Amino acid sequence: MLIFDTVNVAMSTYFIAYDIRALGGSFHPEVTQVLTLVDAIVSKVNFFLSDLVIVWRAWSILQHRTVSHRIILIFCVCLSFGAVLADIIFIYASSFNLEKAFTLDYETSRIFLPLALLLTNIIATIFISFRAWKFHQGLVGTAAEDSRRIHHLTQVLLLMIESGCLYSLLWVHVSTF
């Protein structure tokens, strides 16, 4: 993710410098097309890696993974990968018109990626929340001798839930635009 973010920052910096230079002179649509495609692909792969992390969290925290849990989480990974791949294909297909400045304008297909990533995050966060709730229920009736460790573990589980909820809220915000 660091590598993809670094490439994304480098591309954004280049675009800003290119826009400033283009104010006084020539426009090169081929260069813009290639760099915009690279920038878009790198950011989409980063989205997939983020979803992969949250699904991995849910996978690793579930003690007893039933077949249905496995199928649902594998479906989430496939959904995210498919959405990212479809979005990259839409971006590539929309970039063939070199008559005008290249822009990412692929109307209704834009909503598919955020919704797929949002669904993946919601499902994984629900799995994590359910496991944290089961853990809490197991502690309710017992006198914990090592309450500091249990408190720390509970805080880690809550952090996982909160980060999943925050990431899902970000996708809700992105989906509304």
C-alpha positions as CSV (number, residue, x, y, z in Angstrom):
1,M,0.0,0.0,0.0
2,L,2.9,2.3,0.7
3,I,4.3,1.7,-2.8
4,F,0.9,2.4,-4.4
5,D,0.4,5.5,-2.3
6,T,3.9,6.8,-3.2
7,V,3.2,6.3,-6.9
8,N,-0.2,8.1,-6.5
9,V,1.5,11.1,-4.8
10,A,4.1,11.2,-7.5
11,M,1.5,11.2,-10.2
12,S,-0.6,13.9,-8.5
13,T,2.5,16.1,-8.1
14,Y,3.3,15.6,-11.8
15,F,-0.3,16.5,-12.8
16,I,-0.1,19.7,-10.8
17,A,3.2,20.6,-12.4
18,Y,1.9,19.6,-15.8
19,D,-1.2,21.8,-15.4
20,I,0.9,24.8,-14.4
21,R,3.2,24.3,-17.4
22,A,0.2,23.7,-19.8
23,L,-1.2,27.1,-18.9
24,G,1.4,28.7,-21.0
25,G,1.7,26.3,-23.9
26,S,1.1,22.9,-25.4
27,F,-1.1,20.1,-24.5
28,H,0.0,16.4,-24.8
29,P,-3.0,14.1,-24.6
30,E,-1.0,10.9,-24.9
31,V,1.1,11.7,-21.9
32,T,-1.9,12.8,-19.9
33,Q,-3.7,9.6,-20.9
34,V,-1.0,7.2,-19.8
35,L,-0.3,9.0,-16.5
36,T,-4.0,9.3,-15.6
37,L,-4.4,5.6,-16.3
38,V,-1.4,4.7,-14.1
39,D,-2.7,7.0,-11.4
40,A,-6.2,5.5,-11.5
41,I,-5.0,1.9,-11.6
42,V,-2.6,2.5,-8.6
43,S,-5.4,4.1,-6.5
44,K,-7.9,1.3,-7.4
45,V,-5.3,-1.4,-6.4
46,N,-4.9,0.4,-3.2
47,F,-8.6,0.2,-2.5
48,F,-8.5,-3.6,-3.1
49,L,-5.6,-4.0,-0.7
50,S,-7.5,-2.0,2.0
51,D,-10.5,-4.3,1.6
52,L,-8.2,-7.3,1.7
53,V,-6.8,-6.2,5.0
54,I,-10.3,-5.8,6.6
55,V,-11.4,-9.2,5.3
56,W,-8.2,-10.7,6.6
57,R,-9.0,-9.2,10.0
58,A,-12.4,-10.8,10.0
59,W,-11.0,-14.1,8.8
60,S,-8.3,-14.2,11.4
61,I,-10.5,-13.2,14.3
62,L,-13.2,-15.8,13.7
63,Q,-12.4,-18.8,15.8
64,H,-14.8,-21.3,14.3
65,R,-14.9,-20.5,10.6
66,T,-17.9,-22.4,9.2
67,V,-18.2,-23.1,5.5
68,S,-20.7,-20.2,5.2
69,H,-18.3,-17.8,6.9
70,R,-15.5,-18.8,4.5
71,I,-17.8,-18.5,1.5
72,I,-19.0,-15.1,2.5
73,L,-15.5,-13.7,3.1
74,I,-14.1,-15.2,-0.1
75,F,-17.1,-13.7,-1.9
76,C,-16.2,-10.3,-0.4
77,V,-12.7,-10.6,-1.7
78,C,-13.9,-11.6,-5.1
79,L,-16.5,-8.8,-5.1
80,S,-13.8,-6.2,-4.3
81,F,-11.4,-7.6,-6.8
82,G,-14.1,-7.7,-9.5
83,A,-15.2,-4.2,-8.8
84,V,-11.7,-2.9,-9.0
85,L,-11.0,-4.8,-12.2
86,A,-14.2,-3.6,-13.8
87,D,-13.5,0.0,-12.8
88,I,-10.0,-0.2,-14.3
89,I,-11.5,-1.6,-17.5
90,F,-14.0,1.2,-17.6
91,I,-11.2,3.8,-17.1
92,Y,-9.1,2.2,-19.8
93,A,-12.1,2.1,-22.3
94,S,-13.0,5.7,-21.6
95,S,-9.5,6.8,-22.3
96,F,-9.4,6.0,-26.0
97,N,-10.8,9.3,-27.2
98,L,-7.7,11.5,-27.6
99,E,-9.6,14.3,-29.5
100,K,-10.1,16.2,-26.2
101,A,-8.4,16.4,-22.8
102,F,-8.7,13.0,-21.0
103,T,-11.1,13.0,-18.1
104,L,-12.6,10.1,-16.1
105,D,-16.2,10.3,-17.1
106,Y,-18.0,7.0,-17.0
107,E,-21.3,8.0,-15.4
108,T,-23.3,5.1,-13.8
109,S,-20.4,2.7,-13.6
110,R,-18.8,5.0,-11.1
111,I,-21.2,3.8,-8.4
112,F,-20.4,0.1,-8.6
113,L,-16.9,0.3,-7.1
114,P,-17.8,2.3,-4.0
115,L,-20.9,0.2,-3.3
116,A,-18.9,-3.1,-3.7
117,L,-16.2,-1.9,-1.4
118,L,-18.7,-0.6,1.1
119,L,-20.5,-3.9,1.1
120,T,-17.3,-5.8,1.7
121,N,-16.4,-3.5,4.6
122,I,-19.8,-3.7,6.2
123,I,-19.8,-7.5,6.1
124,A,-16.3,-7.8,7.4
125,T,-17.0,-5.3,10.2
126,I,-20.2,-7.2,11.1
127,F,-18.1,-10.4,11.5
128,I,-15.6,-8.6,13.7
129,S,-18.4,-7.0,15.7
130,F,-20.0,-10.4,16.3
131,R,-16.8,-11.9,17.5
132,A,-16.1,-9.0,19.8
133,W,-19.7,-9.4,21.2
134,K,-19.2,-13.1,21.7
135,F,-15.9,-12.4,23.5
136,H,-17.6,-9.8,25.7
137,Q,-20.4,-12.2,26.5
138,G,-17.9,-14.9,27.5
139,L,-16.3,-12.4,30.0
140,V,-19.5,-11.2,31.6
141,G,-20.0,-14.1,34.0
142,T,-16.4,-14.7,34.9
143,A,-14.1,-13.0,37.4
144,A,-11.1,-12.1,35.3
145,E,-7.8,-12.5,37.1
146,D,-5.8,-10.8,34.4
147,S,-8.1,-7.9,33.8
148,R,-5.4,-5.7,32.2
149,R,-4.8,-8.1,29.4
150,I,-8.5,-8.6,28.8
151,H,-9.1,-4.9,28.8
152,H,-6.3,-4.5,26.2
153,L,-7.8,-7.2,24.1
154,T,-11.2,-5.7,24.3
155,Q,-9.7,-2.3,23.3
156,V,-8.1,-3.9,20.2
157,L,-11.4,-5.5,19.2
158,L,-13.2,-2.2,19.6
159,L,-10.5,-0.5,17.6
160,M,-11.0,-3.0,14.8
161,I,-14.8,-2.4,14.8
162,E,-14.4,1.4,14.9
163,S,-11.9,1.5,12.1
164,G,-14.1,-0.7,10.0
165,C,-17.1,1.6,10.7
166,L,-15.1,4.7,9.9
167,Y,-13.8,3.2,6.6
168,S,-17.4,2.2,5.7
169,L,-18.6,5.7,6.5
170,L,-15.9,7.1,4.1
171,W,-17.2,4.8,1.4
172,V,-20.8,6.0,2.1
173,H,-19.6,9.5,1.7
174,V,-17.8,8.7,-1.6
175,S,-20.8,6.8,-2.9
176,T,-23.1,9.8,-2.5
177,F,-21.0,11.9,-4.9
